[in-house]
Amino acid sequence: MQSASDRPEYPAHWEADVVLRDGGTARIRPITVDDAERLVSFYEQVSDESKYYRFFAPYPRLSAKDVHRFTHHDFVDRVGLAATVGGEFIATVRYDRIGADGMAASAPADEAEVAFLVQDAHQGRGVASALLEHIAAVARERGIRRFAAEVLPANTKMIKVFTDAGYTQKRSFEDGVVRLEFDLEPTERSLAVQRAREQRAEARSVRRLLAPGSVAVIGTGRTPGGVGRGLLRNIRASGFTGRLHAVNKAFPDDLRELDGVPAHRSVRDIDGPVDLAVVAVPAEHVPEAVTECGAHGVQGLVVVSAGYAESGPEGRERQRALVRQARAYGMRIIGPNSFGVINTSPEVLLNASLAPELPRAGRIGLFTQSGAIGTALLSRLHRRGGGVTGVTGVSTFVSAGNRADVSGNDVLQYWYDDPDTDVVLMYLESIGNPRKFTRLSRRTAVAKPLVVVQGAGSAPQGHAVRATRLPHTTVSALLRQAGVIRVDTITELVDTGLLLARQPLPRGPKVAILGNSESLGVLTYDACLSAGLRPQPPRDLTTQASADDFHAALSRALADDTCDAVVVTAIPAIGESSPGDAELAEALRSAAAAVPTKPVLVVHVELGGLAEALSAATSTAPQATGSAPPARGATRAPDTTTGPPAEPAAVPTPAATTATTGPSTAAAAPGSQPPAPQAPTPQPPAPEDSRLIPAYPAAERAVRALAEAVRYGQWRRDAADPGRVPEYEDIDEKGAARLIDGLLARGQGLTLGPDDACELLGRYGIRVRRALPAPTPDDAARAARDLGYPVALKATAPHLRHRADLGGVRLDLADEEQLRRAYAELTGLFGKPEELRPVVQGMAPRGVDTVVRAVIDPAAGAVLSFGLAGAASQLLDDMAHRLVPVTDRDATSLVRSIRTAPLLFGWRGSTPVDTPALEDLLLRLSRLVDDHPEVVAVTLEPVVVAPHGLSVLDASVRLAPPPARDDLGPRTLPVY
């Protein structure tokens, strides 16, 4: 039998995996003639009531004619899609194109009737909403602009699906039937609805992995040692509050327990549900384990097994098969090759990772793609002292490994509204979908800081990454525009994250410096200047300073309205009156607590005791009380001292719930009674009103972290008023669309000629100065007479284009004699006219030469770039970038973001140029590429910005068919 994917007309790009409302997954695909038996089986499982709602009459079974009709489609005028789990239908949707008379029709008719049917067992999971998004995208692709649906008034669930979708619609009631008609053009509301559903579904899918009620470790060895046995030990030792099971098909039939944990030969043998399976078997045995998990209804998998894409092409195909298999059962995967996951919530206490102990509880969410980096980060965040900043903790930790399914985007969706996470730290070796990542980052950064280390090299083995043509520096700039705090090293990631977790955001760049070392104060002052901060002269308290002196000086600095942040420097004091570390720490805490709206940092040299004393109050979790965790399965009362997460810009991060540091990792002997988890070492509790002050062993590290906090605080303030995308009355969007359609009819992709490029840009109010070809001196003279003197003569050959420094341009030619002389000089220097391709152009008013570009990157999306023309942008890479669509505020900041921007604003006495005209040009070009995704590249170079107005002297435009799906399309999981 011929499979669907073998048929040339089969639209394979309509296939998609989606996350449903409850966090499970389903596959959406076109219905084909091979689905007759699946359709009949599906229909038999639908209740009589649902059938009545679908057909408006009792309809107990499908006739052969019905089955033929619902499985034979032309994928143009008649289309059917099915949502499947485990290969079986759980819901269907179809449309039939109709004409004005309501009868079957073909194009150019642009309306279709749509109808759904969802199995009762899967109603309420958001299946119909997901199908509506996908069938609407299919319809738009096939030229259908409007859907009509007839629904019985009692079918309130289906009416809600349509009305909640956010499309522009109208409703009527006739003959006992509700008729709904709605346009399929995405609206601001429909897009907002879609993305809100995406966030809830993906967040819930991650929550199912991080907060399971029951866990099975598959591949638990019978003897101590090995990865599986270690995972079982770590989960058990962390005090996991749910049910735990050990699974190994090699267990003897009579083995009932392993280390006090129920033992089973198969997941199928477990009595009761399993929410999470941690898979630690060789790669060749993973498919069997996944099949058993799917059959048992397991909700998600953490696969620590290696041997996948990181091992080569064969492993990559094995990884793809693993994802297909898991998603077919509605499961999501973290991994493979994952280090594991951690959740320190007292209601979960899960350490399903290779880390030997559960980290301290805190307010930091941590995501890594590398197990080694994850280990290092957990160690730095967990350890006391160590010269870093003392102790802190994490809320949740995810190591994605090869990131075959669950990615940083999914975890961002979870952390966005996670009440236990105030700061997000991410180590990204690659970004699978930069366009979505920047969108999610912008939304997340408005609510909580997001600090990222991003690898600059090629993607590691095992990571499938969308190809991007943008340089690494450009991607980094776009991430910063989206609110991401982009740092370069793991040390900076931890330093910045700890400051943001403990301190309020500074209101500006003004920094007070005080301490008992003049030299250390000067070093801190210089570091502030280098970081773009505005430091005040350091105040030296001398080495004789007491704790009271520090307290008084810090209080005065915090009370000063000209100070936004304070850096305290401290070295070992001299003399009998020198304060002890604990005394000094308390003095600083009490002074800082009096002004909770300004951040305070400490730079210490050889004062490990001070960092130790500060760390007693610098954890993002309160110190442990010494009580052991409750027995597994016991009810654990939630902590009542922690309120909702504080707004980082206003108050210090509140302490989180009490947590243990984790028990001993020693394994129990086979058959012996398992030891009880050890209680954590009691720590002195911090005062309730204590201020959380981070301490750094070097001024440069403290200042770098502070500078990032200052920039992020400014971004937050700017994000509160992002500006607007202006409307222009002189833009001809429809005329531009017709022109683009006509040009694309010539081929799949083309670079427009000068006339076509000028016409398209002109539709958006972008005027390009005429340049007339001059293949001979006589042609040049005629062109000059048409344009009017003075004129410029330019060589446009590729090796001379935009290269005035090579002498291929002659300016201010006042008459024909000068023009002919210049023509002779150019041809004498560079060759024949056919090689030079000379043109004549009217002179533009003198000004600053700039370059404006827009490009549609396959990974990042539409990007607008600006810089000065010539060496500034080419040699120094002095270009600024913004994501499209650009707002008026974006355009203003874009012009001012390049290092050479002073040349536009009257540098060294020159005349300032017309930057408002330049900003207007940027906004118009942004609108063009945003309105028409077929415009994949535009270069305006040079754009001469004069004191009054500007002149676009040359333009290049490239068109290509738009992608079938983009970030505005229906929700779908990536396929790597």
N, C-alpha and C positions, 0 to 999 in steps of 0.2 A: 504494500500500500504506500502510496506517495505521501510523504510527510508534508506538513504545512510549510516548513521552512524551505523545502525543495521547490515550491511553486514560485515561478519568477514574479507573479503578481502579488505574492504574499507580502504585506507591509511589515517586515520584521522590526522596523524601527518603532512600531507601535507597542511592542512588548516592553513591559516595565515591571519592576518589583516596587511595591509601595508599602509604607508603614501605616497600619491602621490605628484607629483611635486608642485601642487598648495596648498598643505597643507591639502587637504581633505583625507579621508580614503576610502579604498575598501577592500573587503574580497576576498581572493584567495582560491579556493577549487577545488578538482577534479570534473569533470563532470560525472554524473551517468545516468542511464536509466530513472530516474525520471525527468530529465531536458528537455525532448523533447519539451514541450510547451514553456518553457523559451527560448530554443534555437531558435525555430521558431519565437517567438516574437522579440527576439534580432535581428535576421537576417532581419526581415521586416523593422527595423529601420536603417539599414545600407544603405548608398547611393549606387547607381548603379556603380559609379566610384570605390568605395572601394571593392565592390563585384568583379568587373572586375580585380582589382589588385590581389585579392585573388585567383581567379580561371582562370585568363588569358583569359576570354571570358565572354560575357553577361551571367549572372546567376541570374535571377530575384527572384527565390524562390528555397527552398530546397525540394528535393523529399523525399518521405518516406524512400527510401534507404539511402539517405544522412543523414537524421535525425538518422536513426538506426546506421549508421557508426560512426557518430560524438558523439553519446551518449553511445555506448557500448565499453568499454575498459577493457583490462585485467590488467591494471595498472603495466605492465611490459614491453611488447613490443609495446603497444599502450596506450598512456596516453593523456588525455585532461584536461586542467585546465581552469577555468573561473574566471574572476574578476567580482564581483557583488557589487552593491549598492542598498540598499533597497530590497535585495533578487532577483533583476533582473540582467541579464547579461549585462555588458558593454563592455566586450572583452573576446576573447577566444584564446587559443594556444593549439596545439597538436603536438605530435611527433609520428612517426611510425618507428620502427627499420627496417633497411634495410641491405642487404648483399652487397658483392662486386659488384654484378650485378645490384644493385639498386632496387631489388625486396624485398618484405616483408620477414623478417627473424626473427629468435630468437637468444638468446645467443648461442655461444660466439660472434656473430656479435656485434660490438661496435660502429656502426654509426646509426644515425637516421635522417630522414627528419623532419623539423620543419616548422610550418606555423602559422601566426597570423591573427586575424581579430578584429579591434577595431571600435566601433561605432563612427561615425563622430563627434557626440556631445562631445565625451570624448577624441578625439585625441588631442595631445599636453599636456596632463596631466601626461605623463610618465607612462601610464598604460602598454604599450608594454615592456618598459625597466624592470619594476617590474616583469612582467610575464616571461620575458626571464631569469631573475635571478632564479626564482622558478622552471621553467621547466628544466633549466640546473642542478639545485641541484637534482631534481627528477631523471633525466637521469643518473647522476653520481652514485646515489644510486642504480640504476638498471643496472650498468655495462656498460653504454654507455659513450664513451669518446670523441665523435665527432658529431657535428651537421652539416647538409647540408641544405641549403635553396636556392630556386630558386625564383628570384624577377624580375619583369619587370623593365627596366631601368627608366621608368617614376615614379616608386614608390620610390621616393627619401627618404621619411620619414622612410620607413621600412629599406631601405639600411642603413640609418644613425643609426637606432636602433642597427643593427648588428655591424657596424664598430665602433661605439662609446663604445661598451661594454668592450673593452679592451682585448678580448681573442686573442690568436695567430690565424691568419686566412690567407686564400688565396682566391683570386677572379679570376674567369674566365668568359668569355663571349662567348656564343654559341647559335645559332638559335634564336637570339633576346632576350635572357634571361641572366640575371646576376646570376651566380652560386657562392654562398659563402660557404666556408667550414671553420670551426673553431673548435679548440680543446676546450674542456670544463674544462680542468684543470685550476684552478684559477691562474692568473699571478699577478705580482706586480701591473701592470697597471690596470687589471680588478678589483682588490681589491680596488685600489685607486679610480677608477671611481665609484664603488659601494658605498664607504664610502662618497665620495663627494656628490653623489645624496642623500644619507641618511641624510647628514647634511643639505642640502638645503631644503629637503622636511620637515624634522622635525622642522627646524627653522621657516619655513613658517607656519607650523601648529600652532606653539606657537604665531607667530606674528599675526595670525588671531584672537587669543584670547586676545592679549594685545593691539592691535591697531584697534579696530572695528570702522566702520563708523556709526553703529547703534546698540543700545542695548535695549533689552526688559527685564524688571524685572518682573518675573512671581511669583505671590504670594504677590503682593503689597496690604497691608491692606487698608480698606476703612477709618479707623480712625488712628490717629497718634499712634505710638508705633508699636512694632513688627519688626521682622527681615527684611521682605520685604520692609516695609515702610522706615526703616532705610537705607537700601541699595539704594533705590530710592533717598532719601534725600542726601546721601553721593555722589552719582554720579552727581546729579544736582549741589550740592554745590561746587564740584571740578572744575566746569566750563567745563565739557565734551564738546568737540567741535563737536560731532556727534549728531545724532538723538536719542532721548530717549523716551521709551514707558513704560507705566504701564499696567500690565496684571493681571486680576483676574476674574475668571469665575463667581464670586459672585457679580461683579459690576452690578448696575442697568442698564437696557437697555438704559436709557437716559443720563448716565454719559459719558461725553465727555473728561473731563480733571480731573487730580488729581495733586494738587500743580503745576498747570501750565504745566503739562506733559500730552500728549495725553493718554487717558485711553481706554482699550479694554478688552473685555471678553475672547478673545482668540488670540493667536499669528496669527492665520489664518486671523483675521480681520484687521491686520495691512496692510496698503497700502504701498508697497515697501519692499525691502529686509531687513532682520534682520541678522546682522553678529554674534552677541553674545547674548545669553539668560542667564540671571542670575536667577537660579531656587531656590526659597525659599518657597516651599510648603512642607507639610508633605510627608514622604517617600512613603506612599501608593498612593499619587497622582502624584508622579514624572513620572511614565511611561506614563500617559496620556499627561503630558506636553511635554515629549520627542517626542511622536508621532506627536503632533501638530507642534513642532519645525522642525522635520524631513520633514514633509509634506510641510512646508513653505520654506524650503531650508536654515534654520539657519546653520551657519558654525561651531559653537562651543558652549559649555555649561560650565558655572561655577555653580556647585551644592553646595550650602551651607547647604542644608538639611542634618540632621543627621538621625540615625536609620539604618545604614548599617553595614559593617563588624565590626565596633567598638562595636556593640550591641550583637554579638554572631553569631552562625552558620546560623540562619535564615537570619540575616542581611547580612552575607557574600554572601549567594546565591542571595539575592536581589541586592547586589552590582554587582555581575557578570552579572546578567541579565541586569542591567542598562548599563554596558559597551557594552554588545552585542547589545543592542537595539540602542545605540547612534552610534556605529561604522557601523551598518547596513545602517544608513542614511548618512554615510560619515562625522560624527561629532566627535570631540574629546572633552574630559571632563577634567576639573580641579575639583578635589574633588572625591567623595562627602565629606561632613563634612569639607568643605573648609572655610577658613576665608576670601577668596576673592583675587582679583588681583588689582594692582595699576600700572599706567603708568604716570609719571610726564612730559613726552614730551609735549612741548607747542602745538604740533600739535594734541595731544590726550587729555591730562588732564583727565584721567579716575581714579576714586576711586571707583571701584566696590568691595568694601570690607566693613568689619564692623569697620574699623578704622574711627574715627569721622571726620578726616580732611586729606586732601591730604598732604603728606610729602613734604618737600622742595625738589626741583629738585637737582640732583647731578649725580655722575658718578658711584655709587655703585649699582650693581644688587643684590637683596636679595631674597633667597629662603628658605622657612621653610616648615616643615611638620606639625608643631604644631601651632595652632592659638594663643595660649597663648604666646609662644616664639616669634612668629611673632609680636604680640602687643608690647612685651618688647623691641624687636630690633628696631622697628619703633620709639618707644618712645626715646630710647637712641640716635638713629641717628638724631632725629628731634630736641630734646630739646637744648636750649642754656645753656651753662655752665653745671651745675649739677655735677661738679667735674669730668666729663669724659674727653672730649677733645674739648668741644665746639660744634658748630653746623656743620652738614654736611647733605647730602641729598642722595636720591636714584634715580636711573633711572627707574627701574621697580621692582615690588615686586610680588611674587607668593607664595600663601599658598596652598600646594597640598592636605592638608587634608589626606584622606585615600589613596591617590595616586593610585587610581584604574586605571587610564589611563596615563595622563600626569605626568611625573616624573622629578626628578632632571636631568636625562640624556637629556630629551627633552629640558629643559630650558637651559642647558649648550650648546646645539646645537644652540640655539637662541643667547645667549650672546657671543658666540665665535666670531661672526663678527658683533655684534651690535655696531654701532659707538657711541652710547650714554652710553656705559658701559665700564669702565676701570678696575674695581675690582669686583670680585664675592664673596659674602658671602653666605654660605649655612649651615643651621642647619638640619642635617639628623638624624632622629631617626632610620632609617634603609636604606639599599641600596638594591634595588630590583635586580639589575644586576651589581655586582661589576666588572665583566670582562669588560663590556662596559663602566662603569663609569671610570675605570682607563685609558682606551684607550682615552676617550673623555677628561679626566682631563689632560693627558699628552699633548694633542694637544692644549687645552685651555691655560694651564699654560705657554706654550711657548710665548703666545701673551699677556696674562694678568694674574695677580695674582688670585688664587683661594684659599680661606680660608674656612676651613670646621670644624665644630664641629660635631662629630659622636657619637651617643649614643652607650654605651658599653654593655647595657643589652639586653634582648630579645626584639624582635620587638613589638611595641604597637599593641593593638587590632585594626584591620582594615587594617594592613599592611601585604601584602603577600610578603614574602621574600624567595629567593632561599636558600635552606639549604647549609651551608658551614661547612666544618670540620676544618677550620683554626681558631686558636684563635684570639681574638680581636686584640692583639698586632701585630700579623702577618699581618692582614688586614691593620692596621694603617701604618705599615712599607711599605707595598706595595703602599699605597696611597702616602706616602712621596716620594717613588721612582718615582711615576708618576707626581711629581711636586706639589702635593697638600700640602698646608700649614696647617698642622693638629694641631689644638689647642683643649684644654680640656673644656673650659668654654665659656659662652656667653660673659663675660667680655673680655676675650682674643680675641674672634672673632671680637668684635667691636674695641678694641685697635689696633689690627694688621691691620684690614681693613682700619681704618682711616689713619694710618701711610702710608700704601701702596697707598692710594688714594691721598695723599698730597705730598709725598716726593719721590725723586729718590731712586733707589735701591743702597745700599752701595756696594762699590767695594771690600770690604774685612771686616775683623773682628776688625780692629784697631779703637778704640774709644777714643776721647778726651772728658774730663769732666771738666767743668768750672762752677763757680757759686759763690754766696755770702755766702755759708754755708759750712764749712769744714766737719761737721758731715754728711750732706746730700750728699756731694761729696764722702765721704768714703762709705756710704751705696750704692751709685750708682756704685762705683768701685767694691765692693764685689759682687753686683748683676751681673755685667758684667762677673766677673770671674766664677761665678756659671753657667752662661748661655753659657760658652764656648767662650766668646769674649776676645779680647786682649786690655784691657783698659790701657791708659796712666795714670800716677799719677794725681789725681785731682788738678786743679789749683784753689786756694781759692782767690777770689777777695775781701774778707772781707765784713762785713755787711755795710761798708761805700761806697760800689761800686755804682757809678753813671751809668746812662744809657750809657754815653760815654765809661765808663770802660767795660761794657758788650759788646758794639759794637766792641771795639778794640780787646778784648780778643777773641770774636767769629771770627772776621776777621782773626786774626793770626792763630787760630786753623784750620779754613777752608783752609787757604793757605798752611798749612803744608802737604807735600807729604806723611808723615807717618801716616796721619789721614784719616780714611774712613768715619767717622760719628762723630757728636758732640752731647753730651747731656748737656744741660744747666740746672743747678739747681738754684732755686730762692726761697728765704724766704722773709718775710716782712723786709724791710730795716729800719735802725735806723738813725735818724739825719735829719736835715733840708734839706740836699742836696740829700736825698734819692729820687730815681726816682719814678714818678707816674706810674701806671700800663700801661696807654696808651703810655707814653713816652718810657718805657722799651720795650713794644711790638714793637713799631716802630723801636727802635734801633736793636732789634734782626732780624726783617724782612729785614731791609735794609742791614745788614751784610750778611744774608743768601742769599739775592738776587744776591749778587756779585759773589757767587760761586754756581751756580744752579745744580752742579753735585754731591753734597754731602748732605746727609740727616741731618736735625737738629731737635732735640726733646727737649721739655722743661718739667722739673719736677718741680712742684710748690707746696708749702706748705702754706695753708691759704692765697693764693693769687687768690681768685675768680675773682678779677678785672682783673688780668693779663690774665687768661683764657678767660674772657669776651672780653678783648681787642684783644687777638689773634684770637678769634673766628670771629671777624669782617672780618678777611681775611683768616680764615681757613675753610670756607665752600667750599665744592666742587662745589657749585653753587654761582654765584654772588648775592649780596644782592638785594632784590626787589626794584623796583623803585616807588612803590606806585600806579601803574596803575591797574585798575581792569581788569579782564580777558575779552576777547571779548564776545559778545552775542553768544549764542549757534547757530551754523550754519554759523557764520561769518568766513570769510577767515582770517587765522592767519598767518602772515608773519613769516617765519622761522628766527631764530636768525642768524645773520651774523657775530657775533664776535667769534664764536666757530669754530675752525678748526677741523681737524681730531684728534682722540684721540692720545695723545702723547705716545711715547714708555716709559713705566714706568722706564726702566733702565737708561734713559738718561736725562729726564727733568721732572719737577713737573707736576702733572696732571693739565690740563687746566681747567678753570672754565667752567661750563656748562651754559645752557640758563637760563634766568630769569624765576622765577616761583613764584606763590603765596603760601602763607601758608595755604590757605583754609579759607572759610567763617565760620560764626557761624553755629552751628548745630541745632539751634532751628527750629522746624517744623512749617510750616504755618498752620493756622486754615483751616478746610475744606471749600472750596469754596472761600477763600480769595485770593487776588492777591499775588503771591509768592514774597518774598523780594528778591532784587538783591543780589547776592553774595557780601560779604564785601571785600573791598580792604585790602591787607595785610598791616601790620604796617611797615612804611618805615624804612629801616635800612641804616646807613651810608655806602656809597659804599667804597669798598676796592680799594686802588691804583692799577692801571693796572699791575704794575710790582711787586706787593706784593708777598712775599714768603709765602706759606701755611705751617704754623708751628703748629703741634699738641702739646697740653699741657696735661700732665698726673698728677694726684694727688699723685702718689706713684712711687718711683724709680723702684720697681720690675716690675710694669706694663709697664713702658716705655722700660725697658731693655728687657723684654720678647718679646715685639713687635719688637724691633730692632733686636734681635737675630733671630727671624723668618724671618725678611727681609734679614738678612745676608745669612741665609741658602738658602732662595729662590733665592737670587741673584747668589749664587754659583751654584745652580741647573740650572739656566738659562744659565750660561756660559758653564756648562758641556753639556747641551742639545744641544748647538750649534754644538758640535762634539760628537755625542752619541757613536761613535765607530762602529765596524762592526761585523757581525757574520762570523767567518772565514770559509773558505772551506778547507776540508781535503781530500787529495787524497786517504788515506787509509781507508776511511769510505765506507762500503758496504751497502748502503741504500736498494737496491733491495734485496740483500740476507737477510737482517734483516726482510724485509716485508714478504718474503716467509716463513721464520722461524716463524714469528708471526702468519701468517695465518694458518700454520700447527698446531701450539700449541693451537690456539683458537678453532680449529676444535674439540678439545677434550671436550670443555665445554664453558659456558658463561663467566666464569671468573676463573682464577686460579693463584696461587702463584707458580712460576717456581721452579723446583728442582735445585740443585747446578750446575749440568752440563749444563742444558738448559740456566740458568741465565748467566753462564760464556760464553757460546757460543754467546748469543745475545749481551752481552756487548762487547765481543771481536770483533763483526762486526763493532763497533764504536771505536776501538782502546783502549778499557778499559780492561786491563788485571787483572784478579783476581788470586791471589796466590792459588795454588791447596791445598786443605785440604782433606786428605784421611780418611775415617771412620776407627775407631779402636775399634771394639766391643770386642776384646780380647787383652791381652798383646802381643800375638804372631802376631796378625794383626797389632798392633802398631809398632812392631819391623820391620815387612816387609815394612810397609809404610815409616818408617824412612829410611830404606835402599834404597828404590826407590827415595826418595826425597833428601837424603844426609844430614848428620849431619852438624851443630847442627839443632835441631828441637824444636818445641813447641808442648805441649800436652794441648788440650783445651776441656772443657766440653761445649757442645752446647745445653743442655737442656734449655728450655725457661727461667727458673728462674735463670740460671747461665750465659746465653749468654751475652757477652759484660760486664761481671761483674768481672773483674780482682780483684776488691777489696774484693770479697768473697772468693778468693783463688781457683777459678776454672780454673786457667791457670798456667802452668809450662813452663818456658822459658829457652832457652840456654841449652838444654839437649844435651850433647856432645857425648854420646855413648849409647849403648843398656842398659848397667847397670843402668845408670841414668834414662833412659826412663822407664824401668820396675819398678824402685823404685818410680818414680813419679806416674806411673799408679796405683800402690798399695796405695799410699797416697791418691789420688783422690777418688778411690773407697772406701777406708776406711773412708774418711771424709763425702762423699756425697751419697753413696749408690751404687747400682749395675750399671754395665756398660750400661744396657738398659735404665736406668733412666738418666744417665749422657750424653749419646750419645757422647762419646769422639771422637776427630779427631786429626790427626797429620798433622802439617804444617811446611814447611821450615821456618827458622828464617828470618825475614826481617831486613834490616838495621835500627838501632835505629833512632828515630826522635820524632816528635810531633804527637800524636794520634788525628785525626779529624774525623768528620762525615759529609757526603754529602748526601742530600736527594732531591728527586724530586717527586712531587705529582700533580695529576690532580684534582683540586678542582672543584666540580660541579658549584660553583658560581664564583670563582676568576679565574679559568683556571689553566694553568701549572705554578707551582711555584718551584723555585730552592732554596734550603736552605743549609747553611753551618755553622759549629761551631766546637769547640773542643769537642772531645769525653769525655764521663764521666760526672762528676759533673758539669763542666762548662756549658754544654748545658742542662742537665737535671734539676739541682737544681736552677741554676741562670737564666735559659731560655736565655742563651747568644747565640742566633742564629740570623743570618742575612738572608735576603730573597730577591730574585729578580724574576721578571716576566720573563717567557720564551717567545721568544728566548732571550738568554743572549748575549750581545756583549762583545768584548774584554775589553772594559772599564768597563762594568758591573762586569765582573769576577774579575778584579783588585780591584774594590771598594768593592766587596762582601767579599773578603779575609780580607780586612782591616777594615771592618765595625763592627766586634765583639769586645767586650770590652777586651777580652783576646788575641787579635791579637799580642801584643808585644811578646808573647811567640814564635811566628813564625819568629820574626825578631831580635833575639839575645838579648832577655831581660836578664839583669844582667849578661852579659858576656857569655851567652850560644851561641852555634853555630847557625847562621841563617839557616833556612831550605829552600828547593827549592820551593819557592812560584810560579815561572813560571810553574813548572810541575803541581802544584795544580790548577792553573788557566786553564791550558790546559785540565785537567780532568773535571773541571766545564763546560767548553765550549763543550766538547764532550758529556757529559750527557745531557746538554741543547739541543743539536742537536738531540739526540736520542728521547727525549720525544716530541720535536717539530715536528720531521719528522713522528713519529708514535703515534698518539693519543691513540692507543690501550694500550700503556705502561702507566698505570695509577699510578704506584708507584714504586720508586726505592730507596733503602737505601744501601749506601756503608759505612760500619762501622765495624772496624775502617779503616781509610785511614792513614797509617803511612807516614808522610812527612819527609824525611831525608834531610841531607844537599845536597845530589845529588839524585834526583829522589824520587819516592814515591811507596808505596805498598798498594794495595787494598786487605785486608785480608778476608773480608766477604762481600757478596752481596745478597740482596733480591730484587726480581723483581715480580711485579704483573701485569697481563694482564686482559683486559676486552674489550668487543666490544665497538667501539667508539660511541659517541652519534650520533643520526640521524642528528641533527643540532647543530652548534656551532656558535661562533662569526664570523667565516669566511663564514658562510652560507648566504643565501639571506636575504635581509632586511625583518624584521617582527616586529610587535608590540608585547610586552609581553602579555601573558595571565595569569592572577593571579587567 
